[in-house]
Amino acid sequence: MVANYTDDSIRTLDWKEHIRKRPGMYIGKLGDGSSQDDGVYVLLKEVIDNSIDEFMMGFGKQIDISIQDLKVTVKDTGRGIPLGKVIDVASKMNTGAKYDSKVFKKSVGLNGVGIKAVNALSSSFEICSYRENQCKRILFNEGNIIHDELVEAIQEKTGTIVSFIPDQTVFGKYTYVSEYIEAMLKNYVYLNTGLVINFNGLRFQSKNGLLDLLNHNLDGPGRYPVIHLIGEDIEIAFTHGNQYGEDYYSFVNGQHTTQGGTHLAAFKEAIVKTIRDFYKKDYDASDIRTGLIAAISIKVEEPVFESQTKTKLGSKEISPDGIGIRNFIMDFMRNALDNYLHKNTETASLMNEKIQESEKERKEISGIKKIARERAKKANLHNKKLRDCRTHYNSSAEGKEFSSIFITEGDSASGSITKSRDVNYQAVFSLKGKPLNTYGLTKKVVYENEEFNLLQSALNIEDGIENLRYNKVIIATDADVDGMHIRLLLITFFLQFFPELIRKGHLFILQTPLFRVRNKKETIYSYSEEERQKAMIKLGKNPEITRFKGLGEISPDEFKHFIGKNMRLEPVLYKKDDSVSQMLEFYMGKNTPERQNFIIENLRVELDQIA
């Protein structure tokens, strides 16, 4: 039956209805907080951006942020919103001072949309502007005003306080991962020297900008001292490490462009061309960039981003001096980097040595790679290791948001997931037994080992994670000793050869229930002993308790509950303060007695706490 297309079919939504009905247009995906680009972090960023813009214009050197029981509060000491426009700023689309380039030059916020999206998508949103010895305070619910007052004789001098609680009817059950927020705040202070950000008792501040950022994110000393180049509206810092792959941090007007864009592409091109010209050698671009860790920040008036979330700079952007961004960065690198290398001959020599090492290793494995690629193609055609999904990472915005792959071990476990999955967005890769411990091995093993070669091919990450086919790579193993060991071996593999997969927040552990507790009326799945105890109390006398020993013991009908909307994922994170090389050496190296003592001591502490 075809629906009638009449005048009544045409609807006009007000601003808050439109945001709540189409949140993806304003904040990207919703998510549950397990990924660093989930909507709850975008809401936080939109509020902070306004405070950052105040600092960039010379007002307010401190921002205080707290998150308690899902309530977010952001306080700055800027100029405060003009009191007569507080309602408009918080609830009228396309309203803001960012349209006046005299008031806000090279700002983060551009379209007068961000804070309205926060308002509309929050069950509670309160904004207070302190200015002219008065305070304008307005409280909203889902974008609707429920309280509006102007009070006199306040203690605050000037500034703005915004508090909000993201609406669980929109976001579902969500959590905040502190590591994601801390990483965001560190980037803010690296890009704004002199700014102080306080978050839940932690203090963030930077004196040396991108130099601090790079030193913080380096896993051990670089191959040579960080090269730090500063110009008008541009700052660049980079060095080579011993890791595989490339790692970039790119920013426009203080906005972390996690998907890069014009400026990052230009930097990659410029560093290759400048280095080739300096050494007068036609080095392969991959040899120059292997092991590179770099940060680039530029400032542009009225930049054009590819979406409201501002994660990618548009392709036709113009630089501050009126020429194209590409030419602006190419000219800067050609002059600044070339001058630096001529003046710092030891650094130039160490850089050349690293590039030559990468070239030698690439040539050593080139023959193996060709054979491995052919093997991977045949394997994809003739075996069932990869049960793919219909939508891939790069095929559409929707696919990018939802696409995932489960890495599991054994036929029974992969069979249960395969039968339970959403075939549109969820793929399954089945391992054959325990994978190899790759600690201390070279990348040659990725091509020589069939399991890792096929896994690399399935993920499409041989040339870097820019072409990653799945947004989430999920390790799904049994919650026993063997399953934990497989997790460690896989994480070691990714840390060793594809660390950016973890740094960019793509790797997760699937959490499945340990117990099923049920009576004739209700079934409760428990993910811990504590949850099992609560379930037993709730269900009363003598409930039936099943302990799941492995993924294969969970029927496909039950598994649907655990990999659907309520899927529990634990992001794989590591603190930048911990050296990856030292961590791998301790947990995966040959220091068995030391590791055994560590396990015994920590087990003793755990048992004491339980007792």
C-alpha positions as CSV (number, residue, x, y, z in Angstrom):
1,M,0.0,0.0,0.0
2,V,1.4,3.4,-1.0
3,A,0.9,6.2,1.5
4,N,-1.0,9.3,0.3
5,Y,1.3,12.3,-0.4
6,T,-0.8,15.3,0.6
7,D,-0.4,18.7,2.3
8,D,-0.6,16.9,5.6
9,S,2.6,15.0,4.7
10,I,4.6,18.2,4.8
11,R,5.9,19.1,8.3
12,T,7.9,21.9,9.7
13,L,9.9,21.0,12.8
14,D,11.1,23.7,15.3
15,W,14.8,23.8,16.1
16,K,14.8,21.4,19.1
17,E,12.5,18.9,17.4
18,H,14.8,18.8,14.4
19,I,17.9,18.3,16.5
20,R,16.3,15.5,18.6
21,K,14.9,13.8,15.5
22,R,18.1,14.0,13.5
23,P,20.9,14.3,16.1
24,G,23.4,12.8,13.6
25,M,23.4,16.0,11.6
26,Y,24.6,17.9,14.6
27,I,26.8,15.6,16.7
28,G,27.7,12.7,14.4
29,K,26.8,9.4,16.0
30,L,25.2,8.9,19.4
31,G,27.1,5.9,20.9
32,D,27.3,4.9,24.6
33,G,30.6,6.6,25.5
34,S,32.8,3.6,24.7
35,S,34.2,5.4,21.6
36,Q,36.0,8.7,21.8
37,D,33.9,10.2,19.0
38,D,30.6,9.3,20.6
39,G,28.0,12.0,21.0
40,V,28.4,12.6,24.7
41,Y,31.9,13.8,24.1
42,V,30.8,16.0,21.2
43,L,28.4,17.7,23.5
44,L,31.2,18.4,26.0
45,K,33.5,19.6,23.3
46,E,30.8,22.0,21.9
47,V,30.5,23.7,25.3
48,I,34.3,23.8,25.9
49,D,34.9,25.3,22.5
50,N,33.0,28.4,23.4
51,S,35.3,28.9,26.5
52,I,38.3,28.2,24.3
53,D,37.3,30.9,21.9
54,E,37.1,33.4,24.8
55,F,40.7,32.5,25.8
56,M,41.9,32.8,22.2
57,M,40.5,36.3,22.1
58,G,42.4,37.1,25.3
59,F,39.7,36.7,28.0
60,G,39.7,34.0,30.7
61,K,42.8,32.0,31.5
62,Q,41.1,29.2,33.4
63,I,38.3,26.6,32.6
64,D,36.9,24.4,35.3
65,I,35.2,21.2,34.3
66,S,33.5,18.6,36.4
67,I,31.5,15.4,35.7
68,Q,29.5,13.9,38.5
69,D,26.8,11.3,38.1
70,L,26.5,12.2,34.4
71,K,26.1,15.9,35.1
72,V,28.6,18.0,33.2
73,T,29.6,21.5,34.3
74,V,31.9,23.8,32.4
75,K,32.9,27.2,33.9
76,D,35.1,29.9,32.3
77,T,36.2,33.3,33.3
78,G,35.7,35.0,29.9
79,R,33.6,38.0,29.1
80,G,30.3,36.4,29.7
81,I,27.4,36.3,27.2
82,P,25.7,39.7,26.8
83,L,22.8,39.3,29.2
84,G,20.1,40.2,26.8
85,K,21.2,37.5,24.4
86,V,21.6,34.5,26.7
87,I,18.3,32.9,25.6
88,D,19.1,33.5,21.9
89,V,22.6,32.0,22.2
90,A,21.2,28.9,23.9
91,S,18.0,28.3,21.9
92,K,17.9,30.2,18.6
93,M,19.6,28.5,15.7
94,N,22.3,30.3,13.7
95,T,22.7,32.8,16.5
96,G,26.1,33.8,17.9
97,A,29.0,36.2,17.9
98,K,31.1,34.0,15.6
99,Y,29.6,35.6,12.6
100,D,31.3,38.8,13.5
101,S,34.9,38.3,12.6
102,K,35.9,41.4,14.5
103,V,34.8,39.9,17.7
104,F,35.9,36.3,17.1
105,K,38.8,35.8,14.7
106,K,39.9,32.3,13.8
107,S,37.5,30.7,16.3
108,V,36.5,27.1,16.8
109,G,32.7,27.6,16.8
110,L,31.4,28.9,13.5
111,N,27.8,28.2,12.8
112,G,25.9,29.2,16.0
113,V,24.6,25.6,16.3
114,G,26.8,23.7,18.8
115,I,25.4,24.8,22.1
116,K,21.8,24.6,20.8
117,A,22.4,21.0,20.0
118,V,23.7,20.4,23.6
119,N,20.6,22.1,24.9
120,A,18.1,20.2,22.8
121,L,19.8,16.8,23.5
122,S,19.9,17.3,27.3
123,S,17.3,16.4,29.9
124,S,18.6,19.3,31.9
125,F,20.6,22.3,30.6
126,E,21.4,25.3,32.6
127,I,23.3,28.4,31.4
128,C,24.5,31.3,33.6
129,S,26.2,34.4,32.3
130,Y,28.0,36.7,34.7
131,R,28.5,40.2,33.5
132,E,28.1,43.8,34.6
133,N,27.6,42.7,38.3
134,Q,24.6,40.7,37.3
135,C,23.8,37.0,36.5
136,K,21.4,35.8,33.9
137,R,20.4,32.2,34.7
138,I,18.2,30.1,32.5
139,L,17.2,26.4,32.9
140,F,16.0,24.3,30.0
141,N,14.6,20.8,29.6
142,E,14.9,19.2,26.2
143,G,15.4,22.8,24.8
144,N,12.3,24.2,26.5
145,I,12.7,27.0,29.0
146,I,11.5,26.1,32.5
147,H,13.2,28.9,34.5
148,D,14.5,32.3,33.7
149,E,15.9,34.8,36.2
150,L,18.2,37.8,36.5
151,V,19.9,38.3,39.8
152,E,21.9,41.2,41.2
153,A,25.1,41.5,43.4
154,I,26.7,38.2,42.4
155,Q,30.2,37.3,43.5
156,E,31.5,36.2,40.1
157,K,33.2,39.0,38.0
158,T,32.6,37.8,34.5
159,G,32.3,34.4,32.8
160,T,29.9,31.6,31.8
161,I,28.8,28.4,33.5
162,V,27.0,25.7,31.5
163,S,25.7,22.5,33.2
164,F,23.9,19.7,31.3
165,I,22.9,16.1,31.5
166,P,22.7,14.3,28.1
167,D,19.2,12.9,27.7
168,Q,19.2,9.1,28.3
169,T,16.0,8.8,26.2
170,V,18.2,9.9,23.2
171,F,21.6,8.4,24.1
172,G,20.4,5.3,26.0
173,K,22.6,4.0,28.8
174,Y,26.0,5.8,28.5
175,T,29.1,6.4,30.5
176,Y,32.1,8.8,30.3
177,V,35.6,7.3,29.9
178,S,37.9,9.7,31.8
179,E,40.9,8.8,29.5
180,Y,39.0,10.2,26.5
181,I,38.2,13.4,28.2
182,E,41.7,13.8,29.6
183,A,43.2,13.3,26.1
184,M,40.8,16.0,24.7
185,L,41.7,18.5,27.5
186,K,45.5,17.9,27.0
187,N,45.1,18.8,23.3
188,Y,43.3,22.0,24.3
189,V,46.1,23.1,26.6
190,Y,48.9,22.1,24.1
191,L,47.2,24.4,21.5
192,N,46.6,27.2,23.9
193,T,49.8,27.9,26.0
194,G,49.0,29.7,29.2
195,L,45.5,28.2,29.5
196,V,44.7,26.2,32.7
197,I,42.0,23.5,32.6
198,N,40.9,21.8,35.8
199,F,38.9,18.6,35.5
200,N,37.7,16.5,38.5
201,G,40.7,17.4,40.6
202,L,43.3,17.2,37.7
203,R,45.1,20.2,36.3
204,F,46.2,20.6,32.7
205,Q,48.6,23.2,31.4
206,S,51.3,23.5,28.7
207,K,54.3,25.8,28.3
208,N,55.7,24.5,25.0
209,G,52.6,23.8,22.8
210,L,53.0,21.0,20.3
211,L,56.4,20.1,21.6
212,D,54.7,19.1,24.9
213,L,52.1,17.2,22.9
214,L,54.7,15.2,21.0
215,N,56.9,14.4,24.0
216,H,53.8,13.2,25.9
217,N,52.7,10.9,23.1
218,L,56.1,9.5,22.3
219,D,56.8,5.9,23.4
220,G,60.3,6.4,24.7
221,P,62.9,8.8,23.1
222,G,62.6,9.7,19.5
223,R,65.3,8.8,17.0
224,Y,66.3,12.5,17.1
225,P,65.2,15.5,19.1
226,V,61.7,16.7,18.2
227,I,61.8,19.3,15.4
228,H,59.6,22.2,16.4
229,L,58.7,24.7,13.8
230,I,56.6,27.8,14.5
231,G,55.4,30.4,12.0
232,E,52.6,32.9,11.5
233,D,49.3,30.9,12.0
234,I,51.2,27.6,11.8
235,E,53.0,25.3,14.2
236,I,54.5,21.9,13.4
237,A,56.4,19.3,15.6
238,F,57.6,15.9,14.6
239,T,60.2,13.2,15.0
240,H,60.6,9.5,14.1
241,G,60.2,6.7,16.6
242,N,60.9,3.0,16.5
243,Q,57.2,2.1,16.0
244,Y,55.6,0.9,12.8
245,G,53.0,3.0,11.1
246,E,52.5,6.8,11.2
247,D,50.8,8.8,13.9
248,Y,49.4,12.3,13.3
249,Y,47.7,15.0,15.4
250,S,46.2,17.7,13.3
251,F,44.3,20.8,14.4
252,V,42.6,23.8,12.9
253,N,41.8,26.8,15.1
254,G,42.3,24.5,18.1
255,Q,39.9,22.0,16.7
256,H,41.2,18.4,16.7
257,T,40.6,17.3,13.2
258,T,40.7,13.5,13.8
259,Q,39.9,12.8,10.2
260,G,42.6,15.1,8.9
261,G,41.7,17.1,5.7
262,T,43.5,19.5,3.5
263,H,46.1,20.6,6.0
264,L,47.2,17.1,7.0
265,A,47.4,15.9,3.4
266,A,49.5,18.9,2.5
267,F,51.9,18.3,5.5
268,K,52.4,14.6,4.4
269,E,53.2,15.8,0.9
270,A,55.4,18.6,2.1
271,I,57.6,16.5,4.4
272,V,58.2,14.0,1.7
273,K,59.2,16.6,-0.9
274,T,61.3,18.6,1.5
275,I,63.3,15.6,2.7
276,R,63.8,14.3,-0.8
277,D,65.1,17.7,-1.9
278,F,67.4,18.1,1.1
279,Y,69.0,14.6,0.8
280,K,68.9,14.7,-3.0
281,K,67.5,11.2,-3.0
282,D,64.2,9.9,-4.4
283,Y,63.2,8.1,-1.2
284,D,59.9,6.2,-1.2
285,A,57.2,8.2,0.6
286,S,56.5,5.2,2.9
287,D,60.1,5.0,4.0
288,I,60.1,8.7,4.9
289,R,56.9,8.4,6.9
290,T,57.3,5.0,8.6
291,G,57.7,5.6,12.3
292,L,56.8,9.3,12.0
293,I,54.9,11.0,14.8
294,A,53.8,14.5,14.0
295,A,51.5,17.3,15.1
296,I,50.3,20.2,12.9
297,S,48.2,23.2,13.9
298,I,47.0,26.0,11.7
299,K,44.8,29.0,12.2
300,V,42.3,30.0,9.5
301,E,39.6,32.7,9.4
302,E,36.2,31.0,8.7
303,P,37.4,27.5,8.0
304,V,35.2,25.1,6.1
305,F,34.7,21.7,7.8
306,E,33.0,18.8,6.2
307,S,30.5,18.4,9.0
308,Q,29.2,20.1,12.1
309,T,31.5,17.9,14.3
310,K,34.5,19.6,12.5
311,T,36.7,16.5,12.4
312,K,37.9,17.1,8.8
313,L,39.0,20.3,7.1
314,G,37.4,21.0,3.7
315,S,39.3,20.4,0.5
316,K,39.2,24.0,-0.8
317,E,40.3,25.9,2.2
318,I,42.2,29.1,2.0
319,S,45.1,30.0,4.3
320,P,45.5,33.2,6.3
321,D,47.5,35.0,3.5
322,G,45.0,34.2,0.8
323,I,46.8,31.4,-1.0
324,G,45.6,27.8,-0.8
325,I,46.3,25.8,2.3
326,R,48.4,23.3,0.4
327,N,50.7,26.0,-1.0
328,F,50.9,27.7,2.4
329,I,52.1,24.6,4.2
330,M,54.4,23.5,1.3
331,D,56.1,26.9,1.3
332,F,56.4,26.9,5.1
333,M,57.9,23.4,5.2
334,R,60.3,24.0,2.3
335,N,61.8,27.0,4.1
336,A,61.5,26.2,7.8
337,L,62.4,22.5,7.7
338,D,65.2,22.9,5.1
339,N,66.7,25.6,7.2
340,Y,66.4,23.5,10.3
341,L,68.2,20.5,8.8
342,H,71.0,22.6,7.4
343,K,71.6,24.1,10.9
344,N,71.2,20.8,12.8
345,T,73.4,18.4,10.9
346,E,73.4,15.7,13.6
347,T,69.6,15.6,13.6
348,A,69.7,15.5,9.8
349,S,72.1,12.5,9.9
350,L,69.9,10.6,12.4
351,M,66.8,11.2,10.3
352,N,68.5,9.9,7.2
353,E,69.7,6.8,9.1
354,K,66.1,6.0,10.2
355,I,64.7,6.5,6.6
356,Q,67.4,4.1,5.2
357,E,66.6,1.5,7.9
358,S,62.9,1.6,6.8
359,E,63.9,1.4,3.2
360,K,66.1,-1.7,3.9
361,E,63.3,-3.5,5.8
362,R,60.7,-2.6,3.1
363,K,62.9,-4.1,0.4
364,E,63.6,-7.3,2.5
365,I,59.9,-8.1,2.8
366,S,58.7,-6.9,-0.7
367,G,58.9,-10.4,-2.1
368,I,57.1,-11.9,0.9
369,K,54.4,-9.3,0.6
370,K,53.5,-10.2,-3.0
371,I,53.1,-13.9,-2.1
372,A,51.2,-13.0,1.1
373,R,48.7,-10.8,-0.8
374,E,48.0,-13.6,-3.3
375,R,47.5,-16.0,-0.4
376,A,45.1,-13.6,1.3
377,K,43.1,-13.2,-1.9
378,K,42.7,-16.9,-2.3
379,A,41.9,-17.4,1.4
380,N,39.1,-14.8,1.2
381,L,37.6,-16.6,-1.7
382,H,38.0,-20.2,-0.5
383,N,37.8,-20.4,3.3
384,K,35.4,-19.1,6.0
385,K,37.9,-17.2,8.2
386,L,36.2,-14.0,7.3
387,R,32.4,-13.8,7.3
388,D,32.0,-10.2,6.1
389,C,29.3,-7.7,6.5
390,R,27.4,-5.8,3.8
391,T,28.4,-2.3,4.7
392,H,32.1,-1.4,5.2
393,Y,33.9,1.4,6.9
394,N,34.4,3.6,3.9
395,S,31.2,3.0,2.0
396,S,28.9,5.5,3.8
397,A,28.6,7.7,6.9
398,E,26.2,5.1,8.3
399,G,28.5,2.3,7.6
400,K,31.4,4.2,9.2
401,E,29.4,4.7,12.3
402,F,28.2,1.1,12.8
403,S,30.6,-1.2,11.1
404,S,32.5,-3.7,13.3
405,I,34.4,-7.0,13.2
406,F,34.6,-9.6,15.9
407,I,37.9,-11.5,16.2
408,T,37.2,-14.8,17.9
409,E,38.7,-18.2,18.3
410,G,37.2,-21.6,17.5
411,D,34.3,-22.8,15.3
412,S,31.7,-22.9,18.1
413,A,32.3,-19.3,19.3
414,S,32.5,-17.9,15.8
415,G,29.4,-19.9,14.8
416,S,27.4,-18.4,17.6
417,I,28.4,-14.9,16.8
418,T,27.9,-15.5,13.1
419,K,24.3,-16.7,13.6
420,S,23.5,-13.8,16.0
421,R,25.1,-10.9,14.3
422,D,23.6,-8.1,12.2
423,V,24.9,-9.1,8.8
424,N,24.6,-5.5,7.6
425,Y,27.2,-4.1,10.0
426,Q,28.9,-6.9,11.9
427,A,31.7,-9.1,10.4
428,V,33.4,-12.1,12.1
429,F,37.0,-13.3,11.7
430,S,37.8,-16.7,13.1
431,L,41.3,-17.5,14.5
432,K,42.6,-21.0,14.4
433,G,44.0,-21.6,17.8
434,K,46.2,-19.2,19.8
435,P,48.0,-16.6,17.7
436,L,51.8,-16.2,17.7
437,N,53.4,-14.0,20.4
438,T,54.9,-11.3,18.1
439,Y,56.8,-9.4,20.8
440,G,60.3,-8.6,19.6
441,L,59.6,-9.7,16.0
442,T,59.8,-7.6,12.9
443,K,57.0,-6.8,10.5
444,K,58.2,-9.7,8.3
445,V,56.1,-12.0,10.6
446,V,52.9,-10.2,9.6
447,Y,53.3,-11.5,6.1
448,E,54.9,-14.9,6.9
449,N,52.3,-15.9,9.5
450,E,49.1,-16.9,7.8
451,E,46.7,-15.9,10.6
452,F,48.1,-12.4,10.9
453,N,48.4,-12.0,7.1
454,L,44.8,-12.8,6.7
455,L,43.7,-10.6,9.6
456,Q,45.7,-7.7,8.2
457,S,44.0,-8.3,4.9
458,A,40.5,-8.5,6.4
459,L,41.0,-5.2,8.2
460,N,42.7,-3.6,5.2
461,I,45.4,-2.0,7.2
462,E,48.6,-3.0,5.4
463,D,49.1,0.6,4.3
464,G,47.8,2.2,7.5
465,I,44.5,2.6,9.3
466,E,43.2,5.3,7.0
467,N,41.7,2.4,4.9
468,L,40.4,0.5,7.9
469,R,37.2,-1.3,6.8
470,Y,35.6,-1.4,10.3
471,N,35.1,1.3,12.8
472,K,35.3,-1.1,15.7
473,V,37.7,-4.1,16.0
474,I,36.3,-6.3,18.8
475,I,38.2,-9.1,20.4
476,A,35.7,-11.7,21.5
477,T,37.2,-14.5,23.5
478,D,36.2,-16.8,26.4
479,A,36.4,-15.3,29.9
480,D,38.9,-17.9,31.0
481,V,42.7,-18.2,31.1
482,D,43.0,-19.3,27.5
483,G,40.7,-16.5,26.4
484,M,42.7,-13.9,28.4
485,H,45.9,-15.2,26.8
486,I,44.5,-14.8,23.3
487,R,43.4,-11.3,24.1
488,L,47.0,-10.4,25.3
489,L,48.5,-12.0,22.1
490,L,46.2,-10.0,19.9
491,I,46.7,-6.7,21.7
492,T,50.5,-7.4,21.5
493,F,50.2,-7.8,17.8
494,F,48.3,-4.5,17.3
495,L,50.6,-2.6,19.7
496,Q,53.7,-3.9,18.0
497,F,52.7,-3.3,14.4
498,F,49.5,-1.2,14.3
499,P,49.6,1.0,17.4
500,E,47.5,3.7,15.8
501,L,44.6,1.3,15.8
502,I,44.6,1.6,19.6
503,R,45.6,5.2,19.8
504,K,42.6,6.2,17.5
505,G,40.2,4.2,19.7
506,H,39.2,1.4,17.3
507,L,40.1,-1.7,19.5
508,F,37.6,-3.1,22.0
509,I,37.0,-6.2,24.2
510,L,33.6,-7.8,24.1
511,Q,32.1,-8.3,27.5
512,T,29.8,-11.3,27.7
513,P,27.9,-12.5,30.8
514,L,29.5,-15.0,33.2
515,F,26.2,-16.1,34.6
516,R,22.5,-16.5,33.7
517,V,20.2,-16.3,36.7
518,R,16.5,-17.1,36.1
519,N,13.2,-18.2,37.4
520,K,10.0,-19.0,35.6
521,K,9.2,-15.3,35.2
522,E,12.5,-13.5,34.5
523,T,16.1,-14.0,33.3
524,I,19.0,-11.8,34.4
525,Y,22.4,-12.0,32.8
526,S,25.3,-11.1,35.2
527,Y,28.7,-10.0,34.1
528,S,30.4,-10.3,37.5
529,E,30.0,-12.1,40.8
530,E,28.6,-8.9,42.3
531,E,25.9,-8.7,39.6
532,R,25.1,-12.4,40.2
533,Q,24.5,-11.8,43.9
534,K,22.2,-8.9,43.2
535,A,20.3,-11.0,40.6
536,M,19.8,-13.9,43.1
537,I,18.4,-11.4,45.7
538,K,16.0,-9.9,43.1
539,L,14.7,-13.2,41.8
540,G,14.2,-14.7,45.3
541,K,14.2,-18.3,46.3
542,N,16.4,-20.9,44.5
543,P,16.8,-19.4,41.0
544,E,18.5,-21.4,38.3
545,I,22.1,-20.4,37.9
546,T,24.1,-21.2,34.8
547,R,27.9,-20.4,34.5
548,F,28.9,-19.7,30.9
549,K,32.4,-21.3,30.4
550,G,32.8,-20.2,26.8
551,L,31.2,-18.2,24.0
552,G,30.3,-21.4,22.3
553,E,28.0,-22.4,25.2
554,I,25.8,-19.3,24.6
555,S,23.1,-20.1,22.1
556,P,22.7,-17.8,19.1
557,D,19.3,-16.7,20.3
558,E,20.8,-15.5,23.6
559,F,23.9,-14.1,21.9
560,K,21.7,-11.5,20.1
561,H,21.2,-9.8,23.4
562,F,25.0,-9.3,23.9
563,I,26.0,-8.0,20.5
564,G,23.0,-5.8,19.8
565,K,22.0,-2.4,21.2
566,N,23.0,-3.3,24.7
567,M,26.4,-4.7,23.7
568,R,29.0,-4.1,26.4
569,L,32.4,-3.1,25.0
570,E,35.5,-2.2,27.0
571,P,37.8,0.0,25.0
572,V,41.5,-1.0,24.9
573,L,43.4,2.0,26.3
574,Y,46.8,2.6,27.6
575,K,48.0,5.6,29.5
576,K,50.6,7.7,27.6
577,D,52.6,7.8,30.8
578,D,53.3,4.1,30.3
579,S,56.0,3.1,27.7
580,V,54.5,0.6,25.3
581,S,57.9,-1.1,24.7
582,Q,58.5,-1.5,28.5
583,M,54.9,-2.7,29.0
584,L,55.3,-5.4,26.2
585,E,58.7,-6.4,27.5
586,F,57.3,-7.0,31.0
587,Y,54.0,-8.8,30.1
588,M,55.1,-10.6,26.9
589,G,58.9,-11.0,27.2
590,K,61.0,-13.7,28.7
591,N,61.1,-12.4,32.3
592,T,58.9,-15.2,33.5
593,P,60.1,-15.2,37.2
594,E,59.5,-11.4,37.6
595,R,56.1,-11.7,36.0
596,Q,55.2,-14.6,38.2
597,N,56.0,-12.7,41.3
598,F,53.9,-9.8,40.1
599,I,50.9,-12.0,39.6
600,I,51.3,-13.7,43.0
601,E,51.6,-10.3,44.8
602,N,48.6,-8.8,43.0
603,L,46.5,-11.9,43.6
604,R,47.4,-11.7,47.3
605,V,46.2,-8.1,47.4
606,E,43.0,-9.0,45.6
607,L,42.3,-11.9,48.0
608,D,42.9,-9.6,51.0
609,Q,40.4,-7.1,49.6
610,I,37.8,-9.8,49.1
611,A,38.4,-11.1,52.7
